[in-house]
Amino acid sequence: MAATERVRRADAPTAGGAGSGVRTGHVAEDALVDALRVRIRAGRAAVALDGDVDVDALADRMLAALPSVKHEADALIGPFYDTPTLAAWRGVTRQALSKATAKRDLIGLKIGDGSLVFPSFQFGASGAPLPNLRQVLALVDPDRIDPWGSALWLNTVADEFGGTTAAQALRDGRTEQVLAAARRAANAWAAGA
C-alpha cells in the first residue's frame, strides 16, 4: 500500500478522535508527527512558519534530516545517513563531506557497496558535527585502520561517562574527559596487540 494511501487527511477523523491529526498505522511515523505537532503548538516553529513560508520546501528539509540508510549495525552505531541525504540536510556538497571525512571532522564508514554512510550520533539537532572529533579519532585510531571500531567506541554507553557515550560527553563539553578516556583506550588496545 502506498504511503499516500495509508495517510489520512489531517482533518479526517482518526482513532484518536476528530482533529487529533494524521494516523499512518506506523507507530514511529505517528510518534514523529505527534512530536512535531507538540513543538509547533508550543511556538517552537513560529519564526519558521511566519510570512510566506514554502511549507513543501520546509517539509523536504525536515525529511532530509532523517537518517536514510538501514544497516545491520543500526542497533550499535546507527542509524545512518547516506551521502546525498546528509549533503542535502547540512546544505553542503558531497565534496565537502568527503573533505570533512578525510580531515576526520566526520566519521564516514564504508559499507558493502563501497559507499559511505555517516552515523547519525555524530550530529546535533542542527546538523553540527561532534566537537573535537578529530582529536578523539587521532587518539583512538591514529592509523585510520578501524573507523567502525572508532564509531562503536564513541557510541557505546560507558560508566566513565556517567552512563552515557563518549559522543554525548563531547556534546556536553566534557572534552578533556573524553580525550583522557581515548588515550586510555588506545594504550589498552596497543598493549593487547
N, C-alpha and C positions, 0 to 999 in steps of 0.2 A: 504494500500500500504506500503510495507517495506521501511525502511529508505534508504536502498541502492538503491531502485528503484526510490525514489524521488530525490536523489542527482545525479547531473550530474557530469561527469568528469571535473576537473578543466580546462582542455584545450579545452573543448567543448564550442561552442558559447552559450551565455546566453542572457537574455533580455537586459543586460547592455552592450552588445557588445562583440566581440571576446576578450578573455583573461581577462575579468573583474572578473572571478572567479566562484566559486560554488554558485548556487542558489538552495535552497531546497524547496522554496514555503512556508517556515515558517519564518515569519518576525524576530523573536528573533534569530533563528539559523543563518539566513543571516547576521543579525547585529553583532553577535558574530564573525563569520568568517571574516567579513569586519574589525572589530576592531582588531582582531589578525593580519590580513594582514597588516594593517597600522603600527602596532607596530613592526612587523617583518621587514618590509621595512625601518622603521626608525632606524633599528640597535639594537633594544632592545633585540633581541634574538640571536645576533651574537655569543656570547660566548657559549650558549647552542647548537647552530647549527654547531659549528666548529668541524672539525675532524670526527671521526667515531661515529656519534650520532645515537642511535636507535630511529628513528622517531616514530615508533609504541609505544615504551615504553614511550616516551615523551608525545605523544598524550593521552595515558592512564592516566598518572599522571595529565595532564591538565584537563581531564574529571573528574577525582576523586575530583578536586577542586570545581566542580559544585554541588550546593545543590541537594539532591536526593529525598526529600520527599515532596509531595504535602499534604497540611493540610488546614483545614478551617481557621486557624489563620495566614495563609501566609501574608495577607494584613496588619496585625498588628505587627506580630513578625517575620515571616518567610522571606524568605524560610528557609528550614531546611535541615540538614544533618542527615542521619541515622548513626548508629554506624559503620557499615562496611565501608561506604564511607568516613566518617571522619577519621577513623583509617588509611585507605589507603592514603588519601591526606596528613595527617600530619606525616605519616610514624611511627605510634605508634601502640601498641596493644590495644585491647578492654579493657584489664585490666587497662592500663594507662589512658584511657578515663574515666573509672569508678572511678579510684582514683582521677583524676583531678576534677571530678564532686563532689565526696564526700568531697574534700577539698575546694570546691567552687571556683576553678580556672576556671571552665567551668560551663555553665548553661546547664543541661540536663533536658528535660521535658518529663514526661511520657505521652504517648498517649493511646488511647483506647485499643490497644492490649497488653499494658504493657511494650512496648519497649520504649527506649529513643530516642528523637530527639534533635538536637542541633541547635539553631537559628544561622543562618549564620552571623548576625550582630556582633556577638562577636569575629569574626576573621578578621584579616587584610589580605591583599592580599597575604602575605607569609604564612598564616596559624597561625600566632602568635595570641594568645588569648588577650582579652582586658587586659590592665594593671590595677592592683589594683582592680580587680573584687571581689576578696574575701572580701576585706574591705567594699566595697559598699554593697554586699549582706548581710554581717553581720549586717549592719545598717538597710537596708530596709526590711529584712525578717530574723531577728535573730533566730526565732524558726523554720525556714525552713518549713513553712506551706503553702506558696504560691509562688512557683517558677515561675508559669505562670505570676502572678502579677508582680514579680520582672523583668521578661523579658520584660513585657509590659512597665513598668516604664522606663527601660533602653533604650527602642527603641521608645519612644514617643517624638515627637518634642515638645520642651518647650521653652518659652520666656527666662527663666532663663539661658538657654544655648545658647542664641543668635539665636534662631530659628533652633537649631539642637537638637540632642538627647544627653542624658547622656552618651551613648556609644561613640558617636563621640567626646564628650568633654573629655572623658578618653583617647581616641586615640590622641587627640590634646595636651595631657599633663596637662589638667585642673583638676587634681585630687582633689585638695582642694575644688574647686567649686562644684564638683560632690559629694564629701563627705558631704559638708555642706547641699546641697540640699537633700541628702539621709537622713540626720539627721532630717531635717525639715519635710520631707515626713513621716518618721517613727513616729515622735511626733504627727503629724496631724492624722495619722491612729490610733495611740494608744488613742488619745483623743476622737476619734469618735467611738471607740469600746465599 
